Amino acid sequence: MKYWIVAFALFALGVSAEVHFANGIKIGEVDQDSAMVWTRLTRNPALNIAGARFKKVKAHGVPASAQLPEGKTLADMEGAVPGAPGEVRVVWQAKGGKPVSSDWVKVGAETDFSHRFDLSGLSPATEYTVKVEAREGRSFAGSFRTAPQIDAVVPITFAVVTGQDFARRDDLAKGHKIYPQMQRFGLDFFVHTGDIEYYDKPRPFATNLEFARFKMTRMYGLPNLVEFHRNTPSYFIKDDHDTTKNDAWPGQGYGELTWVQGVEIFREQFPVLGKNYRTIRWGKDLQIWLVEGRDFRSPNDMPDGPEKSIWGREQKEWFFRTAKESDAVFKVIISPTPIVGPDRGSKNDNHANEGFTHEGDEVRKFIAAQKNMFVACGDRHWQYVSVDAETGVKEFSCGPTSDKHAGGWSNDQLFPEHRYLNVQGGFMTITVERRDGVPVLLARHYDVDGNLCNEDVNMGK
């Protein structure tokens, strides 16, 4: 009897009597003393993997709802993770320390039932447990380790991926196979370089806000991804397909999905900063830069010249300044798109393309002038290691998350710039360590089953 009184009271307040954490948590923006924890309340304990299939339509020029079978709603569809209103908080605790909790926060439809908590006052190189709780009694736990002090000499290993799509996942029930493979490495952190989901691919085309949210929560309801992110600090970068559409620049929407909505959805669904370009120090030997490649760019069809930019003036000045100030042994810029390439001649969307030659030359020349600076990039659907013929800048391309997603190049297109080339899905790790006291950076490429395919060794100068 008491349960139904409580349930009725919650219903009257617009709060579900039973909520779950089918999307788990995402732990983001970890540094020496702070972190973010994202979570979302859901109606059901897991995604609806056995739901109805979307109708196949030839193009996106139809109302989004026309992709639904007759009599079905988004909640009925394959992969659906409908949200639920309620209240959430986060509790975190250093190993051996006292628990600290946030205030309770109401979540509702205006934020797709999600919330991002900012954790501060943390200690460097410290293991934390974290638990999100619902007022209704459910909880979901995870853990992470903060970055070491900037003068600490410690080995660091992180993974980099790009390009994932629900339709091209290689484990239909659990999601992409690379996620449990990456867990084997006990990563210090993880970077997703963008194209996290494809709004402009069918079943469904995400031509409005509701469908875009559906695709993001569907992806992060897959069990492999939920399990990975509960214990892995992550940094997320968006690109074109997870903003609005292919090769998009500011102002370009996709159907009813506006540019502004696309940008806001990314900040809503991930634990990220507002401007989303940042640099983080991971001990004495490593500093990373994560850049934003969509929000500040010029139109791709603008004539090339000094005013045409992918990064925008403010971000570029920030990068040049902070890179010069860094005394890290190794410096790695992580870009959603290539800076070196080579890339296809038909493309005109990145620094390796002819349309951005002026800024590309400027950026490559600057990187070459820095000691031990490398580029890790996403966007391309093949793995490679390449060295720019003019400047000597080395770039590592991680490749897409599944073999189904690989393409756009062929293994017989081996250019002089290539040190490694493989058109396949998988992931890349970068390890910085000391060997007999000498700093070493190792870039390793793996296939989707976690088999090592290439190792590129770089000694600290």
VMD Tcl script that draws the C-alpha trace (Angstrom):
set ca {
  {0.00 0.00 0.00}
  {2.79 2.41 0.90}
  {4.49 1.71 -2.44}
  {1.47 2.85 -4.39}
  {1.15 6.01 -2.29}
  {4.79 6.83 -3.07}
  {4.35 5.90 -6.73}
  {1.30 8.14 -7.06}
  {3.11 11.03 -5.39}
  {6.07 10.64 -7.74}
  {3.76 10.46 -10.74}
  {2.07 13.68 -9.66}
  {5.48 15.35 -9.54}
  {6.36 14.08 -13.00}
  {8.84 11.52 -11.61}
  {8.88 7.86 -12.62}
  {8.30 5.32 -9.85}
  {11.02 3.10 -11.30}
  {14.08 4.27 -13.17}
  {17.29 2.66 -14.40}
  {20.76 3.48 -15.76}
  {20.71 1.68 -19.10}
  {23.23 4.21 -20.48}
  {25.54 3.79 -17.50}
  {28.03 6.60 -16.96}
  {30.71 8.40 -18.91}
  {33.71 9.76 -17.02}
  {35.28 12.70 -18.82}
  {37.81 15.51 -18.79}
  {39.97 13.95 -16.09}
  {43.06 15.87 -15.00}
  {45.03 16.13 -11.74}
  {42.22 17.58 -9.61}
  {38.92 17.38 -11.48}
  {36.65 15.21 -13.59}
  {33.13 15.08 -15.03}
  {30.59 12.30 -14.64}
  {27.69 12.01 -17.08}
  {24.64 9.85 -16.58}
  {21.06 9.46 -17.77}
  {17.92 8.04 -16.18}
  {16.09 5.49 -18.31}
  {12.70 3.84 -18.27}
  {14.09 0.32 -18.76}
  {17.17 -1.51 -17.45}
  {18.59 -2.15 -20.93}
  {18.23 -1.05 -24.53}
  {15.46 -2.66 -26.58}
  {17.72 -4.78 -28.77}
  {14.76 -6.84 -30.06}
  {12.69 -3.84 -31.09}
  {11.12 -3.11 -34.45}
  {13.25 -2.18 -37.47}
  {13.05 1.24 -39.07}
  {11.54 1.47 -42.54}
  {14.01 1.68 -45.38}
  {13.67 4.98 -47.22}
  {15.73 6.15 -50.16}
  {16.65 9.58 -48.85}
  {16.33 11.79 -45.81}
  {13.91 14.16 -47.52}
  {10.90 12.72 -45.72}
  {9.55 13.52 -42.26}
  {11.54 11.70 -39.60}
  {8.38 9.97 -38.37}
  {7.85 8.42 -41.83}
  {10.70 6.03 -41.00}
  {8.66 4.41 -38.22}
  {6.48 1.36 -38.96}
  {2.77 2.03 -38.63}
  {1.65 2.22 -35.02}
  {5.20 2.34 -33.62}
  {6.99 5.03 -31.63}
  {10.72 5.50 -31.10}
  {10.43 3.61 -27.81}
  {9.35 0.52 -29.78}
  {12.36 0.52 -32.09}
  {15.50 -1.60 -32.13}
  {18.04 -0.16 -29.71}
  {15.61 2.25 -28.04}
  {16.63 3.55 -24.62}
  {13.74 5.81 -23.57}
  {14.54 8.22 -20.77}
  {12.71 8.74 -17.51}
  {12.32 11.77 -15.22}
  {13.67 11.65 -11.72}
  {16.44 12.86 -9.46}
  {20.09 11.83 -9.54}
  {23.26 12.48 -7.62}
  {26.85 11.25 -7.72}
  {28.92 9.91 -4.83}
  {32.71 9.65 -5.20}
  {35.41 8.37 -2.91}
  {39.19 8.09 -3.00}
  {40.57 4.75 -1.98}
  {40.68 4.81 1.83}
  {38.97 8.21 1.95}
  {35.53 9.46 2.93}
  {32.69 9.55 0.41}
  {31.61 12.89 -1.03}
  {28.20 13.39 -2.63}
  {26.67 16.00 -4.88}
  {23.25 17.53 -4.38}
  {20.23 15.81 -5.86}
  {19.45 17.12 -9.35}
  {16.18 16.78 -11.24}
  {16.43 15.52 -14.81}
  {13.73 15.74 -17.45}
  {12.99 15.86 -21.14}
  {14.72 19.22 -21.62}
  {18.12 17.53 -21.15}
  {17.04 14.13 -22.47}
  {16.95 12.99 -18.81}
  {20.72 13.35 -18.50}
  {23.05 15.34 -16.28}
  {26.75 16.08 -16.09}
  {28.34 16.41 -12.66}
  {31.56 18.38 -12.13}
  {33.92 16.82 -9.58}
  {36.59 19.08 -8.10}
  {39.16 19.02 -5.31}
  {40.51 15.65 -6.40}
  {44.08 14.45 -5.79}
  {46.58 13.51 -8.52}
  {47.34 9.88 -9.37}
  {44.49 8.70 -7.16}
  {41.98 5.92 -7.70}
  {38.37 6.99 -7.20}
  {35.20 4.99 -7.07}
  {32.13 6.75 -8.36}
  {28.46 5.88 -8.07}
  {25.45 7.58 -9.58}
  {22.25 7.13 -7.62}
  {18.59 7.69 -8.39}
  {16.28 8.99 -5.70}
  {14.14 5.95 -6.45}
  {16.87 3.58 -5.27}
  {18.79 2.44 -8.36}
  {22.53 3.02 -8.71}
  {25.40 2.44 -11.13}
  {29.06 2.28 -10.08}
  {32.39 2.83 -11.80}
  {35.91 4.04 -11.17}
  {38.73 6.14 -12.59}
  {42.23 7.33 -11.80}
  {43.28 10.97 -11.96}
  {46.27 12.17 -13.98}
  {49.69 12.10 -12.28}
  {51.57 15.22 -11.23}
  {53.17 17.02 -14.14}
  {56.67 16.15 -12.93}
  {55.94 12.44 -12.32}
  {57.84 9.95 -14.47}
  {55.26 7.20 -15.02}
  {54.23 5.09 -18.03}
  {50.99 6.17 -19.68}
  {48.89 4.25 -22.20}
  {45.81 5.58 -23.95}
  {43.63 4.44 -26.85}
  {42.29 6.39 -29.82}
  {39.31 5.47 -32.03}
  {37.11 7.05 -34.67}
  {34.01 6.34 -36.76}
  {31.41 4.09 -35.14}
  {27.94 3.33 -36.41}
  {25.15 1.22 -34.91}
  {24.43 -0.42 -38.27}
  {28.10 -1.32 -38.74}
  {28.74 -2.78 -35.29}
  {30.39 -6.22 -35.39}
  {28.62 -7.73 -32.39}
  {24.90 -7.25 -32.94}
  {23.91 -7.91 -29.34}
  {26.73 -6.26 -27.41}
  {28.17 -3.62 -29.72}
  {31.64 -3.04 -31.18}
  {34.17 -5.76 -30.36}
  {37.04 -3.34 -29.84}
  {35.71 -2.13 -26.48}
  {36.39 -5.30 -24.44}
  {39.68 -5.64 -26.33}
  {40.77 -2.17 -25.24}
  {39.87 -2.95 -21.63}
  {42.65 -5.53 -21.58}
  {45.25 -2.77 -21.62}
  {44.19 -1.07 -18.38}
  {44.10 2.27 -20.19}
  {44.94 5.46 -18.38}
  {42.44 7.19 -20.66}
  {40.59 6.94 -23.96}
  {39.95 9.42 -26.79}
  {37.10 9.25 -29.29}
  {38.02 11.54 -32.19}
  {34.50 11.89 -33.56}
  {31.90 10.47 -35.95}
  {30.64 8.84 -32.78}
  {27.34 8.23 -34.56}
  {26.13 9.04 -38.05}
  {23.06 11.24 -38.10}
  {23.01 11.21 -41.91}
  {22.96 7.41 -42.29}
  {19.65 5.50 -42.56}
  {17.56 3.52 -40.12}
  {16.97 6.15 -39.05}
  {18.11 9.37 -40.68}
  {18.34 11.72 -37.68}
  {16.71 14.75 -39.27}
  {15.36 16.20 -36.05}
  {16.32 16.59 -32.40}
  {14.34 13.59 -31.16}
  {15.88 11.17 -33.66}
  {19.41 12.48 -33.06}
  {19.05 11.88 -29.33}
  {17.66 8.42 -30.10}
  {20.75 7.49 -32.12}
  {23.18 8.67 -29.44}
  {21.44 6.90 -26.57}
  {21.04 3.76 -28.69}
  {24.79 3.65 -29.32}
  {25.64 4.12 -25.64}
  {23.10 1.57 -24.49}
  {25.12 -1.21 -26.14}
  {26.56 -3.43 -23.36}
  {30.18 -3.35 -24.55}
  {30.21 0.45 -24.49}
  {28.38 0.70 -21.17}
  {30.88 -1.63 -19.50}
  {33.91 0.09 -21.03}
  {32.97 3.61 -20.01}
  {32.15 2.80 -16.39}
  {35.88 2.43 -15.61}
  {37.71 4.34 -18.36}
  {38.35 8.11 -18.24}
  {37.49 9.49 -21.67}
  {37.79 12.59 -23.83}
  {35.27 13.06 -26.62}
  {35.67 15.11 -29.80}
  {32.87 15.56 -32.31}
  {33.16 15.74 -36.08}
  {30.75 16.26 -38.96}
  {28.44 13.23 -38.84}
  {27.79 13.64 -35.11}
  {27.07 17.35 -35.47}
  {24.67 17.38 -38.41}
  {25.91 15.80 -41.66}
  {28.91 14.95 -43.85}
  {31.53 17.71 -44.18}
  {29.30 20.20 -42.32}
  {30.36 23.68 -41.26}
  {28.64 26.20 -38.94}
  {25.07 26.97 -39.95}
  {24.50 23.78 -41.93}
  {21.64 21.78 -40.52}
  {20.27 18.41 -41.54}
  {16.56 18.36 -42.29}
  {14.89 19.86 -39.22}
  {18.03 19.30 -37.12}
  {19.71 22.69 -36.83}
  {23.42 23.34 -36.43}
  {22.83 24.79 -32.96}
  {20.89 21.69 -31.91}
  {23.66 19.43 -33.20}
  {26.26 21.26 -31.14}
  {24.03 21.27 -28.05}
  {23.22 17.56 -28.31}
  {26.92 16.71 -28.19}
  {27.37 18.76 -25.02}
  {24.22 17.20 -23.60}
  {25.20 13.58 -24.30}
  {28.90 13.70 -23.30}
  {31.00 15.00 -20.42}
  {32.78 17.75 -22.36}
  {33.80 21.38 -21.98}
  {31.96 24.27 -23.58}
  {34.49 25.18 -26.28}
  {35.78 21.62 -26.30}
  {39.40 22.33 -27.11}
  {41.81 21.64 -24.30}
  {45.24 20.42 -23.27}
  {46.00 18.00 -20.42}
  {49.32 17.02 -18.92}
  {49.82 13.34 -18.07}
  {53.08 13.34 -16.11}
  {56.50 14.61 -17.11}
  {56.65 12.76 -20.42}
  {53.26 13.43 -22.04}
  {50.97 16.32 -22.86}
  {47.99 16.02 -25.18}
  {46.00 18.61 -27.14}
  {42.45 17.87 -28.26}
  {41.16 20.25 -30.92}
  {37.68 21.24 -32.12}
  {37.34 20.96 -35.88}
  {33.76 22.01 -36.62}
  {32.57 24.93 -34.50}
  {35.05 27.54 -35.72}
  {35.74 26.52 -39.30}
  {35.28 28.46 -42.51}
  {33.01 27.05 -45.23}
  {34.75 24.29 -47.16}
  {33.91 26.01 -50.48}
  {35.53 29.30 -49.46}
  {38.63 30.13 -51.57}
  {41.84 29.14 -49.80}
  {43.98 31.82 -48.19}
  {45.09 33.33 -44.87}
  {41.51 33.87 -43.68}
  {40.32 30.32 -44.34}
  {40.53 28.17 -41.23}
  {39.41 24.90 -39.67}
  {40.39 25.82 -36.13}
  {39.54 29.52 -36.06}
  {41.89 32.28 -34.92}
  {41.31 31.97 -31.17}
  {41.83 28.20 -31.03}
  {44.89 28.35 -33.29}
  {46.53 31.05 -31.17}
  {45.76 28.97 -28.06}
  {47.37 25.89 -29.60}
  {50.50 27.71 -30.74}
  {50.92 29.39 -27.34}
  {50.34 26.36 -25.13}
  {52.48 24.08 -27.31}
  {55.40 26.52 -27.08}
  {54.98 26.73 -23.30}
  {55.02 22.96 -22.79}
  {58.10 21.22 -21.42}
  {56.62 17.71 -21.77}
  {58.98 15.23 -23.39}
  {56.32 14.09 -25.88}
  {53.51 16.24 -27.26}
  {50.57 14.64 -29.05}
  {47.90 16.64 -30.85}
  {44.71 14.60 -31.24}
  {42.66 15.85 -34.18}
  {39.25 14.73 -35.44}
  {40.58 15.02 -39.02}
  {43.97 14.47 -40.71}
  {46.69 17.10 -40.68}
  {49.25 15.14 -42.73}
  {47.36 12.48 -44.71}
  {47.67 11.52 -47.52}
  {43.97 11.72 -48.26}
  {41.78 11.25 -51.31}
  {41.91 13.99 -53.91}
  {38.12 14.15 -53.92}
  {38.02 15.35 -50.30}
  {38.09 19.00 -49.26}
  {37.40 18.94 -45.53}
  {40.72 18.70 -43.65}
  {44.24 20.10 -43.41}
  {45.57 17.37 -45.71}
  {43.24 18.54 -48.51}
  {43.97 21.15 -51.17}
  {41.17 23.44 -50.00}
  {42.93 24.09 -46.67}
  {46.50 24.20 -47.98}
  {47.36 27.58 -46.45}
  {46.43 26.69 -42.88}
  {47.61 23.11 -43.32}
  {51.09 24.31 -44.29}
  {51.08 26.74 -41.35}
  {50.07 24.06 -38.83}
  {52.47 21.40 -40.15}
  {55.38 23.87 -40.13}
  {54.61 24.80 -36.52}
  {54.33 21.17 -35.38}
  {57.63 20.34 -37.08}
  {59.32 23.13 -35.12}
  {58.25 21.59 -31.79}
  {60.35 18.93 -30.14}
  {58.82 15.44 -30.19}
  {55.35 16.49 -31.35}
  {53.14 13.95 -33.14}
  {49.63 13.89 -34.59}
  {46.96 11.27 -33.83}
  {43.92 11.64 -36.05}
  {40.52 10.17 -36.75}
  {38.03 10.55 -39.60}
  {39.80 8.35 -42.16}
  {38.43 4.83 -42.48}
  {41.81 3.15 -42.64}
  {44.83 2.83 -40.37}
  {48.15 4.40 -41.23}
  {51.38 5.93 -40.04}
  {52.66 8.64 -42.37}
  {55.44 11.21 -42.46}
  {54.98 14.53 -44.26}
  {57.54 14.80 -47.06}
  {58.16 18.53 -46.55}
  {58.18 18.94 -42.77}
  {58.77 15.45 -41.38}
  {55.63 15.61 -39.18}
  {54.45 12.10 -38.28}
  {50.75 11.26 -38.08}
  {49.02 8.16 -36.71}
  {45.52 7.39 -38.05}
  {43.58 5.06 -35.75}
  {41.11 3.72 -38.33}
  {37.39 2.98 -37.82}
  {35.84 0.85 -35.07}
  {34.82 -2.12 -37.23}
  {35.87 -3.86 -40.44}
  {32.44 -3.08 -41.91}
  {33.34 0.58 -41.50}
  {36.72 0.35 -43.27}
  {37.16 1.67 -46.82}
  {37.91 4.70 -48.93}
  {41.49 3.57 -49.60}
  {43.20 0.35 -50.63}
  {46.30 -1.40 -49.36}
  {47.97 -1.17 -52.77}
  {47.82 2.64 -52.60}
  {51.10 2.75 -50.71}
  {52.54 6.26 -50.95}
  {56.11 7.33 -50.08}
  {54.70 9.02 -46.97}
  {53.39 5.75 -45.55}
  {55.27 3.88 -42.86}
  {52.26 1.63 -42.23}
  {48.98 1.19 -44.10}
  {46.08 -1.15 -43.41}
  {42.47 -0.75 -44.54}
  {40.74 -2.37 -41.58}
  {38.82 -1.61 -38.43}
  {40.34 -1.62 -34.97}
  {41.98 0.85 -32.62}
  {45.28 2.44 -31.76}
  {47.14 2.79 -28.49}
  {49.89 5.24 -27.66}
  {52.27 4.41 -24.82}
  {54.85 6.75 -23.33}
  {57.43 5.05 -21.12}
  {61.11 4.98 -20.18}
  {63.56 2.35 -21.45}
  {66.87 2.42 -19.60}
  {66.01 5.96 -18.62}
  {65.28 7.08 -22.20}
  {61.74 8.33 -22.98}
  {59.98 6.34 -25.71}
  {56.66 6.84 -27.51}
  {55.11 3.72 -29.05}
  {52.14 3.91 -31.41}
  {50.52 0.52 -31.87}
  {47.71 -0.43 -34.25}
  {45.37 -3.34 -33.52}
  {42.62 -5.09 -35.44}
  {39.09 -5.54 -34.06}
  {40.12 -8.72 -32.25}
  {42.97 -7.01 -30.43}
  {45.79 -8.47 -32.54}
  {48.85 -6.23 -32.87}
  {49.33 -5.19 -36.51}
  {52.05 -2.54 -36.29}
  {54.31 -0.86 -33.76}
  {55.98 2.48 -34.43}
  {58.81 3.33 -32.00}
  {59.91 6.90 -31.39}
  {62.79 7.80 -29.06}
  {62.75 11.04 -27.11}
  {65.30 13.48 -28.46}
}
mol new
graphics top color blue
foreach p $ca { graphics top sphere $p radius 0.5 }
foreach p [lrange $ca 0 end-1] q [lrange $ca 1 end] { graphics top cylinder $p $q radius 0.2 }
display resetview
